[in-house]
Amino acid sequence: MDKFKQVQHLTLVYRVFTKEELTIVNHLSSFSALTSLHINIINREYEYHDEEEKTLMDYLFRQNCPFLQRLYIYGCRSEPEIMNNVCMFYFPSLLYIHVDKLHFSLALQLLNQCCQLRSFSAEIDHKETDYSAITASPILLSLLVSSAPALTALTKLDLRGLTKCNPFWVEFLEHLLPCCPHLRKCHLKIRCKGFGQKLLEPDWWGHVFSSNKELRKFSLHLQWMTRK
């Protein structure tokens, strides 16, 4: 691995997980010049590696990668272990990120730490108990309601997820979108199960986008879950 420490662009394709392959992710901080990282997990039909994927995400979001600008993770449906709602990663130069699935507290950390982001794409995962966790946690509350640092470089936002029996998405978007004054493309795909009615109100969208004068494309896909 010492021979490759000056690698700038790294692509990892996982078909079968081995301890050695996961070790590479655990030592990404050794790649001091790394600027882009692509991780692609190819699962065969009906074959999943939940524990291995979770270990990979645990390793990744503990890394110190000061020059990492692009992070793309495809095919991973597991999330890292989050202690006290905080992950110990350091990606201060991150500009572009796509992750198939992120816990909301990790998403908030990324948005808060990487204020120069230009593109953010992820499915935001949250549980029914997480909304009360926001209001109970000073760290998460400060990340959610703080308008500084503003995401003034963010021009593309692609969010997906499920809103359950709490107003999570309404609160999240009410605080996030005003922080993105230069947003040009916004795609939202939300599955609603209660508390989604506000997302149908034109005046509400006018309110959350009131500080944005550069929006060129807005795509809203709502799916209503009518069965319990």
PyRosetta script that sets phi, psi and omega in degrees:
from pyrosetta import init, pose_from_sequence

init()
pose = pose_from_sequence("MDKFKQVQHLTLVYRVFTKEELTIVNHLSSFSALTSLHINIINREYEYHDEEEKTLMDYLFRQNCPFLQRLYIYGCRSEPEIMNNVCMFYFPSLLYIHVDKLHFSLALQLLNQCCQLRSFSAEIDHKETDYSAITASPILLSLLVSSAPALTALTKLDLRGLTKCNPFWVEFLEHLLPCCPHLRKCHLKIRCKGFGQKLLEPDWWGHVFSSNKELRKFSLHLQWMTRK")
pose.set_psi(1, -27.1)
pose.set_omega(1, -179.8)
pose.set_phi(2, -60.2)
pose.set_psi(2, -27.1)
pose.set_omega(2, -177.9)
pose.set_phi(3, -70.8)
pose.set_psi(3, -17.8)
pose.set_omega(3, -172.3)
pose.set_phi(4, -113.9)
pose.set_psi(4, 18.2)
pose.set_omega(4, -175.0)
pose.set_phi(5, -68.0)
pose.set_psi(5, -18.3)
pose.set_omega(5, 178.9)
pose.set_phi(6, -96.9)
pose.set_psi(6, 10.6)
pose.set_omega(6, 177.5)
pose.set_phi(7, -63.4)
pose.set_psi(7, 135.2)
pose.set_omega(7, 179.6)
pose.set_phi(8, -100.4)
pose.set_psi(8, -32.4)
pose.set_omega(8, -176.6)
pose.set_phi(9, -123.3)
pose.set_psi(9, 122.7)
pose.set_omega(9, -175.1)
pose.set_phi(10, -129.6)
pose.set_psi(10, 128.5)
pose.set_omega(10, 176.1)
pose.set_phi(11, -120.5)
pose.set_psi(11, 126.7)
pose.set_omega(11, 178.8)
pose.set_phi(12, -117.9)
pose.set_psi(12, 124.1)
pose.set_omega(12, 177.2)
pose.set_phi(13, -115.6)
pose.set_psi(13, 120.7)
pose.set_omega(13, -178.0)
pose.set_phi(14, -108.7)
pose.set_psi(14, 119.8)
pose.set_omega(14, 170.3)
pose.set_phi(15, -109.4)
pose.set_psi(15, -41.8)
pose.set_omega(15, 174.4)
pose.set_phi(16, -129.6)
pose.set_psi(16, 127.4)
pose.set_omega(16, -177.7)
pose.set_phi(17, -82.4)
pose.set_psi(17, 133.4)
pose.set_omega(17, 171.8)
pose.set_phi(18, -128.4)
pose.set_psi(18, 161.3)
pose.set_omega(18, 179.9)
pose.set_phi(19, -60.3)
pose.set_psi(19, -38.1)
pose.set_omega(19, -178.3)
pose.set_phi(20, -65.9)
pose.set_psi(20, -39.6)
pose.set_omega(20, -179.5)
pose.set_phi(21, -66.4)
pose.set_psi(21, -38.9)
pose.set_omega(21, 178.3)
pose.set_phi(22, -69.2)
pose.set_psi(22, -29.3)
pose.set_omega(22, 179.5)
pose.set_phi(23, -61.0)
pose.set_psi(23, -33.5)
pose.set_omega(23, 179.1)
pose.set_phi(24, -58.6)
pose.set_psi(24, -46.4)
pose.set_omega(24, 180.0)
pose.set_phi(25, -65.1)
pose.set_psi(25, -34.6)
pose.set_omega(25, -179.0)
pose.set_phi(26, -69.8)
pose.set_psi(26, -13.4)
pose.set_omega(26, -179.0)
pose.set_phi(27, -121.0)
pose.set_psi(27, 27.2)
pose.set_omega(27, 179.8)
pose.set_phi(28, -61.7)
pose.set_psi(28, -28.5)
pose.set_omega(28, 179.0)
pose.set_phi(29, -61.6)
pose.set_psi(29, -19.7)
pose.set_omega(29, 177.9)
pose.set_phi(30, -73.3)
pose.set_psi(30, -20.6)
pose.set_omega(30, 178.0)
pose.set_phi(31, -85.2)
pose.set_psi(31, 82.6)
pose.set_omega(31, -168.0)
pose.set_phi(32, -66.8)
pose.set_psi(32, -20.3)
pose.set_omega(32, -177.7)
pose.set_phi(33, -103.7)
pose.set_psi(33, 8.3)
pose.set_omega(33, -173.6)
pose.set_phi(34, -62.7)
pose.set_psi(34, 124.9)
pose.set_omega(34, 178.9)
pose.set_phi(35, -115.8)
pose.set_psi(35, -23.4)
pose.set_omega(35, 177.7)
pose.set_phi(36, -141.4)
pose.set_psi(36, 139.7)
pose.set_omega(36, -179.0)
pose.set_phi(37, -135.1)
pose.set_psi(37, 122.6)
pose.set_omega(37, 175.1)
pose.set_phi(38, -115.2)
pose.set_psi(38, 126.6)
pose.set_omega(38, 175.6)
pose.set_phi(39, -122.5)
pose.set_psi(39, 123.2)
pose.set_omega(39, -179.2)
pose.set_phi(40, -124.2)
pose.set_psi(40, 118.2)
pose.set_omega(40, 179.2)
pose.set_phi(41, -105.2)
pose.set_psi(41, 117.9)
pose.set_omega(41, -178.2)
pose.set_phi(42, -105.9)
pose.set_psi(42, 104.4)
pose.set_omega(42, 177.5)
pose.set_phi(43, -93.9)
pose.set_psi(43, 133.4)
pose.set_omega(43, 172.0)
pose.set_phi(44, -70.5)
pose.set_psi(44, 159.3)
pose.set_omega(44, -178.2)
pose.set_phi(45, -57.9)
pose.set_psi(45, 131.8)
pose.set_omega(45, 179.4)
pose.set_phi(46, 64.2)
pose.set_psi(46, 17.4)
pose.set_omega(46, 178.0)
pose.set_phi(47, -123.5)
pose.set_psi(47, 116.7)
pose.set_omega(47, -176.5)
pose.set_phi(48, -126.9)
pose.set_psi(48, 155.5)
pose.set_omega(48, -177.5)
pose.set_phi(49, -128.8)
pose.set_psi(49, 63.9)
pose.set_omega(49, -173.1)
pose.set_phi(50, -59.0)
pose.set_psi(50, -47.6)
pose.set_omega(50, -177.5)
pose.set_phi(51, -65.8)
pose.set_psi(51, -41.8)
pose.set_omega(51, -179.7)
pose.set_phi(52, -66.9)
pose.set_psi(52, -40.6)
pose.set_omega(52, 178.3)
pose.set_phi(53, -64.5)
pose.set_psi(53, -40.4)
pose.set_omega(53, 178.9)
pose.set_phi(54, -63.3)
pose.set_psi(54, -41.6)
pose.set_omega(54, 178.0)
pose.set_phi(55, -63.1)
pose.set_psi(55, -42.0)
pose.set_omega(55, 178.8)
pose.set_phi(56, -60.0)
pose.set_psi(56, -45.7)
pose.set_omega(56, 180.0)
pose.set_phi(57, -67.5)
pose.set_psi(57, -36.0)
pose.set_omega(57, 175.3)
pose.set_phi(58, -58.9)
pose.set_psi(58, -48.2)
pose.set_omega(58, 179.5)
pose.set_phi(59, -61.7)
pose.set_psi(59, -46.0)
pose.set_omega(59, -174.1)
pose.set_phi(60, -61.2)
pose.set_psi(60, -46.6)
pose.set_omega(60, -174.9)
pose.set_phi(61, -88.9)
pose.set_psi(61, 29.0)
pose.set_omega(61, 166.7)
pose.set_phi(62, -118.8)
pose.set_psi(62, 1.7)
pose.set_omega(62, -170.7)
pose.set_phi(63, -85.7)
pose.set_psi(63, 153.8)
pose.set_omega(63, 174.2)
pose.set_phi(64, -110.5)
pose.set_psi(64, 101.7)
pose.set_omega(64, -177.9)
pose.set_phi(65, -125.3)
pose.set_psi(65, 84.2)
pose.set_omega(65, -170.9)
pose.set_phi(66, -65.9)
pose.set_psi(66, -20.8)
pose.set_omega(66, -176.8)
pose.set_phi(67, -110.7)
pose.set_psi(67, 5.8)
pose.set_omega(67, -178.8)
pose.set_phi(68, -67.2)
pose.set_psi(68, 121.7)
pose.set_omega(68, -178.2)
pose.set_phi(69, -109.9)
pose.set_psi(69, -29.3)
pose.set_omega(69, -177.5)
pose.set_phi(70, -127.6)
pose.set_psi(70, 128.2)
pose.set_omega(70, 178.7)
pose.set_phi(71, -134.0)
pose.set_psi(71, 116.5)
pose.set_omega(71, -179.7)
pose.set_phi(72, -127.5)
pose.set_psi(72, 123.6)
pose.set_omega(72, 179.6)
pose.set_phi(73, -127.0)
pose.set_psi(73, 116.9)
pose.set_omega(73, -178.8)
pose.set_phi(74, -118.0)
pose.set_psi(74, 141.4)
pose.set_omega(74, 173.5)
pose.set_phi(75, 86.4)
pose.set_psi(75, -0.6)
pose.set_omega(75, -179.0)
pose.set_phi(76, -98.4)
pose.set_psi(76, 122.8)
pose.set_omega(76, -179.5)
pose.set_phi(77, -110.7)
pose.set_psi(77, 2.8)
pose.set_omega(77, 179.7)
pose.set_phi(78, -98.6)
pose.set_psi(78, 162.4)
pose.set_omega(78, -176.6)
pose.set_phi(79, -122.7)
pose.set_psi(79, 154.5)
pose.set_omega(79, 178.2)
pose.set_phi(80, -71.9)
pose.set_psi(80, 159.0)
pose.set_omega(80, 174.3)
pose.set_phi(81, -72.8)
pose.set_psi(81, 122.2)
pose.set_omega(81, -176.3)
pose.set_phi(82, -110.3)
pose.set_psi(82, 112.2)
pose.set_omega(82, -179.7)
pose.set_phi(83, -91.7)
pose.set_psi(83, 123.5)
pose.set_omega(83, 179.8)
pose.set_phi(84, 53.9)
pose.set_psi(84, 34.7)
pose.set_omega(84, 176.6)
pose.set_phi(85, 63.2)
pose.set_psi(85, 23.7)
pose.set_omega(85, -178.5)
pose.set_phi(86, -135.0)
pose.set_psi(86, 131.5)
pose.set_omega(86, 171.9)
pose.set_phi(87, -106.4)
pose.set_psi(87, 144.9)
pose.set_omega(87, -172.0)
pose.set_phi(88, -97.9)
pose.set_psi(88, 49.4)
pose.set_omega(88, 177.1)
pose.set_phi(89, -94.8)
pose.set_psi(89, 164.9)
pose.set_omega(89, 177.3)
pose.set_phi(90, -144.0)
pose.set_psi(90, 98.5)
pose.set_omega(90, 179.5)
pose.set_phi(91, -124.3)
pose.set_psi(91, 66.3)
pose.set_omega(91, -171.5)
pose.set_phi(92, -69.5)
pose.set_psi(92, -16.3)
pose.set_omega(92, -176.8)
pose.set_phi(93, -103.6)
pose.set_psi(93, 6.8)
pose.set_omega(93, -173.0)
pose.set_phi(94, -62.9)
pose.set_psi(94, 129.9)
pose.set_omega(94, -179.6)
pose.set_phi(95, -115.0)
pose.set_psi(95, -36.3)
pose.set_omega(95, -176.1)
pose.set_phi(96, -131.2)
pose.set_psi(96, 132.2)
pose.set_omega(96, 178.7)
pose.set_phi(97, -143.7)
pose.set_psi(97, 135.2)
pose.set_omega(97, 169.5)
pose.set_phi(98, -133.6)
pose.set_psi(98, 125.4)
pose.set_omega(98, 175.1)
pose.set_phi(99, -135.7)
pose.set_psi(99, 131.8)
pose.set_omega(99, -176.6)
pose.set_phi(100, -61.6)
pose.set_psi(100, -33.5)
pose.set_omega(100, -177.2)
pose.set_phi(101, -150.7)
pose.set_psi(101, 130.0)
pose.set_omega(101, 179.4)
pose.set_phi(102, -135.7)
pose.set_psi(102, 138.0)
pose.set_omega(102, 170.0)
pose.set_phi(103, -70.3)
pose.set_psi(103, 146.1)
pose.set_omega(103, -171.7)
pose.set_phi(104, -60.6)
pose.set_psi(104, -34.3)
pose.set_omega(104, -178.7)
pose.set_phi(105, -68.6)
pose.set_psi(105, -33.5)
pose.set_omega(105, 175.8)
pose.set_phi(106, -71.1)
pose.set_psi(106, -39.0)
pose.set_omega(106, 176.5)
pose.set_phi(107, -60.2)
pose.set_psi(107, -41.9)
pose.set_omega(107, 179.1)
pose.set_phi(108, -64.2)
pose.set_psi(108, -40.0)
pose.set_omega(108, 177.7)
pose.set_phi(109, -62.3)
pose.set_psi(109, -43.3)
pose.set_omega(109, 179.3)
pose.set_phi(110, -62.8)
pose.set_psi(110, -44.6)
pose.set_omega(110, -179.8)
pose.set_phi(111, -65.9)
pose.set_psi(111, -33.2)
pose.set_omega(111, -179.0)
pose.set_phi(112, -77.5)
pose.set_psi(112, -42.7)
pose.set_omega(112, -177.0)
pose.set_phi(113, -76.8)
pose.set_psi(113, -37.4)
pose.set_omega(113, -172.9)
pose.set_phi(114, -102.3)
pose.set_psi(114, 67.2)
pose.set_omega(114, -172.6)
pose.set_phi(115, -71.1)
pose.set_psi(115, -8.4)
pose.set_omega(115, 178.0)
pose.set_phi(116, -96.4)
pose.set_psi(116, 10.5)
pose.set_omega(116, -179.6)
pose.set_phi(117, -53.9)
pose.set_psi(117, 139.8)
pose.set_omega(117, 175.4)
pose.set_phi(118, -106.1)
pose.set_psi(118, -29.5)
pose.set_omega(118, -179.4)
pose.set_phi(119, -143.3)
pose.set_psi(119, 132.8)
pose.set_omega(119, -179.5)
pose.set_phi(120, -134.7)
pose.set_psi(120, 122.3)
pose.set_omega(120, -178.8)
pose.set_phi(121, -136.5)
pose.set_psi(121, 124.7)
pose.set_omega(121, -179.3)
pose.set_phi(122, -168.6)
pose.set_psi(122, 153.4)
pose.set_omega(122, 164.9)
pose.set_phi(123, -89.4)
pose.set_psi(123, 123.5)
pose.set_omega(123, -177.5)
pose.set_phi(124, -93.1)
pose.set_psi(124, 121.5)
pose.set_omega(124, -178.4)
pose.set_phi(125, -103.9)
pose.set_psi(125, 135.4)
pose.set_omega(125, 175.0)
pose.set_phi(126, -150.4)
pose.set_psi(126, 154.9)
pose.set_omega(126, -180.0)
pose.set_phi(127, -103.6)
pose.set_psi(127, 166.8)
pose.set_omega(127, -176.2)
pose.set_phi(128, -63.9)
pose.set_psi(128, -24.4)
pose.set_omega(128, -179.4)
pose.set_phi(129, -88.7)
pose.set_psi(129, -7.2)
pose.set_omega(129, -173.9)
pose.set_phi(130, -71.2)
pose.set_psi(130, -29.2)
pose.set_omega(130, -178.4)
pose.set_phi(131, -63.9)
pose.set_psi(131, -42.0)
pose.set_omega(131, 176.5)
pose.set_phi(132, -67.4)
pose.set_psi(132, -28.6)
pose.set_omega(132, 177.5)
pose.set_phi(133, -66.5)
pose.set_psi(133, -32.4)
pose.set_omega(133, 178.0)
pose.set_phi(134, -61.9)
pose.set_psi(134, -50.7)
pose.set_omega(134, -176.0)
pose.set_phi(135, -70.3)
pose.set_psi(135, -20.4)
pose.set_omega(135, -179.2)
pose.set_phi(136, -90.3)
pose.set_psi(136, -12.9)
pose.set_omega(136, -175.3)
pose.set_phi(137, -107.7)
pose.set_psi(137, 116.2)
pose.set_omega(137, 177.2)
pose.set_phi(138, -59.6)
pose.set_psi(138, -34.9)
pose.set_omega(138, -178.5)
pose.set_phi(139, -66.9)
pose.set_psi(139, -51.4)
pose.set_omega(139, -178.5)
pose.set_phi(140, -67.3)
pose.set_psi(140, -36.5)
pose.set_omega(140, -180.0)
pose.set_phi(141, -62.9)
pose.set_psi(141, -41.3)
pose.set_omega(141, -179.8)
pose.set_phi(142, -67.7)
pose.set_psi(142, -34.9)
pose.set_omega(142, 177.6)
pose.set_phi(143, -68.0)
pose.set_psi(143, -36.8)
pose.set_omega(143, -174.7)
pose.set_phi(144, -77.7)
pose.set_psi(144, -44.5)
pose.set_omega(144, -171.2)
pose.set_phi(145, -94.5)
pose.set_psi(145, -13.5)
pose.set_omega(145, -179.1)
pose.set_phi(146, -72.9)
pose.set_psi(146, 131.1)
pose.set_omega(146, 176.9)
pose.set_phi(147, -93.0)
pose.set_psi(147, 2.3)
pose.set_omega(147, 178.9)
pose.set_phi(148, -126.2)
pose.set_psi(148, 134.8)
pose.set_omega(148, 1.7)
pose.set_phi(149, -78.5)
pose.set_psi(149, 138.6)
pose.set_omega(149, 179.0)
pose.set_phi(150, -71.5)
pose.set_psi(150, 148.6)
pose.set_omega(150, -179.7)
pose.set_phi(151, -88.8)
pose.set_psi(151, 66.2)
pose.set_omega(151, -172.5)
pose.set_phi(152, -72.7)
pose.set_psi(152, -18.2)
pose.set_omega(152, -179.7)
pose.set_phi(153, -91.7)
pose.set_psi(153, -10.7)
pose.set_omega(153, -175.3)
pose.set_phi(154, -72.4)
pose.set_psi(154, 118.9)
pose.set_omega(154, 179.7)
pose.set_phi(155, -114.8)
pose.set_psi(155, -16.5)
pose.set_omega(155, -178.4)
pose.set_phi(156, -134.4)
pose.set_psi(156, 126.5)
pose.set_omega(156, -178.0)
pose.set_phi(157, -131.7)
pose.set_psi(157, 125.7)
pose.set_omega(157, -179.6)
pose.set_phi(158, -132.5)
pose.set_psi(158, 106.0)
pose.set_omega(158, -176.7)
pose.set_phi(159, -121.6)
pose.set_psi(159, 140.3)
pose.set_omega(159, 178.3)
pose.set_phi(160, -135.5)
pose.set_psi(160, 153.4)
pose.set_omega(160, 176.7)
pose.set_phi(161, 164.5)
pose.set_psi(161, -178.4)
pose.set_omega(161, -177.3)
pose.set_phi(162, -118.3)
pose.set_psi(162, 129.6)
pose.set_omega(162, 171.5)
pose.set_phi(163, -101.6)
pose.set_psi(163, 125.9)
pose.set_omega(163, -173.4)
pose.set_phi(164, -100.8)
pose.set_psi(164, -129.1)
pose.set_omega(164, -175.0)
pose.set_phi(165, -93.7)
pose.set_psi(165, 47.1)
pose.set_omega(165, 175.7)
pose.set_phi(166, -158.8)
pose.set_psi(166, 162.5)
pose.set_omega(166, -176.8)
pose.set_phi(167, -86.8)
pose.set_psi(167, 39.5)
pose.set_omega(167, -174.6)
pose.set_phi(168, -56.2)
pose.set_psi(168, -53.2)
pose.set_omega(168, -174.7)
pose.set_phi(169, -65.9)
pose.set_psi(169, -36.9)
pose.set_omega(169, 178.2)
pose.set_phi(170, -61.2)
pose.set_psi(170, -48.8)
pose.set_omega(170, -179.8)
pose.set_phi(171, -65.1)
pose.set_psi(171, -43.2)
pose.set_omega(171, -177.9)
pose.set_phi(172, -60.9)
pose.set_psi(172, -48.8)
pose.set_omega(172, -178.3)
pose.set_phi(173, -69.9)
pose.set_psi(173, -34.2)
pose.set_omega(173, 179.1)
pose.set_phi(174, -62.0)
pose.set_psi(174, -29.9)
pose.set_omega(174, -179.1)
pose.set_phi(175, -97.4)
pose.set_psi(175, -28.1)
pose.set_omega(175, -177.2)
pose.set_phi(176, -79.5)
pose.set_psi(176, -49.8)
pose.set_omega(176, -171.6)
pose.set_phi(177, -61.5)
pose.set_psi(177, -38.8)
pose.set_omega(177, 176.3)
pose.set_phi(178, -64.4)
pose.set_psi(178, -16.5)
pose.set_omega(178, 178.5)
pose.set_phi(179, -85.1)
pose.set_psi(179, 0.1)
pose.set_omega(179, -176.2)
pose.set_phi(180, -119.7)
pose.set_psi(180, 68.9)
pose.set_omega(180, -172.4)
pose.set_phi(181, -68.7)
pose.set_psi(181, -17.0)
pose.set_omega(181, -177.1)
pose.set_phi(182, -111.1)
pose.set_psi(182, 20.2)
pose.set_omega(182, 179.1)
pose.set_phi(183, -62.7)
pose.set_psi(183, 131.0)
pose.set_omega(183, 179.9)
pose.set_phi(184, -111.0)
pose.set_psi(184, -33.3)
pose.set_omega(184, 179.0)
pose.set_phi(185, -129.0)
pose.set_psi(185, 129.7)
pose.set_omega(185, -179.5)
pose.set_phi(186, -136.8)
pose.set_psi(186, 120.6)
pose.set_omega(186, 178.4)
pose.set_phi(187, -122.1)
pose.set_psi(187, 123.9)
pose.set_omega(187, 179.8)
pose.set_phi(188, -126.0)
pose.set_psi(188, 129.1)
pose.set_omega(188, 175.2)
pose.set_phi(189, -128.3)
pose.set_psi(189, 107.1)
pose.set_omega(189, -171.4)
pose.set_phi(190, -126.0)
pose.set_psi(190, 129.6)
pose.set_omega(190, 173.4)
pose.set_phi(191, -94.9)
pose.set_psi(191, 122.4)
pose.set_omega(191, -171.6)
pose.set_phi(192, -104.0)
pose.set_psi(192, 136.3)
pose.set_omega(192, 174.5)
pose.set_phi(193, -139.3)
pose.set_psi(193, 80.7)
pose.set_omega(193, -175.6)
pose.set_phi(194, 83.1)
pose.set_psi(194, 151.2)
pose.set_omega(194, 176.9)
pose.set_phi(195, 58.1)
pose.set_psi(195, 25.6)
pose.set_omega(195, 178.7)
pose.set_phi(196, -104.4)
pose.set_psi(196, -3.1)
pose.set_omega(196, -174.6)
pose.set_phi(197, -60.3)
pose.set_psi(197, -33.8)
pose.set_omega(197, -177.5)
pose.set_phi(198, -64.2)
pose.set_psi(198, -26.5)
pose.set_omega(198, 180.0)
pose.set_phi(199, -70.8)
pose.set_psi(199, -7.8)
pose.set_omega(199, 178.0)
pose.set_phi(200, -97.8)
pose.set_psi(200, -2.6)
pose.set_omega(200, -175.6)
pose.set_phi(201, -90.5)
pose.set_psi(201, 116.3)
pose.set_omega(201, 179.7)
pose.set_phi(202, -58.5)
pose.set_psi(202, -37.8)
pose.set_omega(202, -179.4)
pose.set_phi(203, -64.1)
pose.set_psi(203, -33.4)
pose.set_omega(203, 179.1)
pose.set_phi(204, -66.2)
pose.set_psi(204, -43.8)
pose.set_omega(204, 178.6)
pose.set_phi(205, -65.5)
pose.set_psi(205, -37.0)
pose.set_omega(205, 175.5)
pose.set_phi(206, -61.1)
pose.set_psi(206, -34.7)
pose.set_omega(206, 179.0)
pose.set_phi(207, -69.0)
pose.set_psi(207, -48.1)
pose.set_omega(207, -174.6)
pose.set_phi(208, -72.8)
pose.set_psi(208, -22.6)
pose.set_omega(208, 178.1)
pose.set_phi(209, -101.1)
pose.set_psi(209, 12.2)
pose.set_omega(209, -173.8)
pose.set_phi(210, -62.9)
pose.set_psi(210, -28.7)
pose.set_omega(210, -179.1)
pose.set_phi(211, -89.8)
pose.set_psi(211, -0.5)
pose.set_omega(211, -176.9)
pose.set_phi(212, -104.6)
pose.set_psi(212, 117.9)
pose.set_omega(212, -178.2)
pose.set_phi(213, -111.4)
pose.set_psi(213, 3.1)
pose.set_omega(213, -174.2)
pose.set_phi(214, -116.6)
pose.set_psi(214, 4.7)
pose.set_omega(214, -177.0)
pose.set_phi(215, -63.7)
pose.set_psi(215, 125.0)
pose.set_omega(215, -179.0)
pose.set_phi(216, -110.5)
pose.set_psi(216, -29.4)
pose.set_omega(216, -177.3)
pose.set_phi(217, -140.7)
pose.set_psi(217, 123.9)
pose.set_omega(217, 179.3)
pose.set_phi(218, -129.9)
pose.set_psi(218, 119.8)
pose.set_omega(218, -179.7)
pose.set_phi(219, -119.0)
pose.set_psi(219, 122.7)
pose.set_omega(219, -178.8)
pose.set_phi(220, -123.9)
pose.set_psi(220, 118.5)
pose.set_omega(220, 179.8)
pose.set_phi(221, -120.7)
pose.set_psi(221, 109.7)
pose.set_omega(221, 179.9)
pose.set_phi(222, -109.6)
pose.set_psi(222, 133.1)
pose.set_omega(222, 175.4)
pose.set_phi(223, -119.5)
pose.set_psi(223, 125.1)
pose.set_omega(223, -179.3)
pose.set_phi(224, -97.1)
pose.set_psi(224, 128.2)
pose.set_omega(224, 176.8)
pose.set_phi(225, -94.7)
pose.set_psi(225, 112.7)
pose.set_omega(225, -175.6)
pose.set_phi(226, -101.6)
pose.set_psi(226, -10.5)
pose.set_omega(226, 179.9)
pose.set_phi(227, -103.7)
pose.set_psi(227, 147.0)
pose.set_omega(227, 177.3)
pose.set_phi(228, -84.7)
pose.dump_pdb("model.pdb")
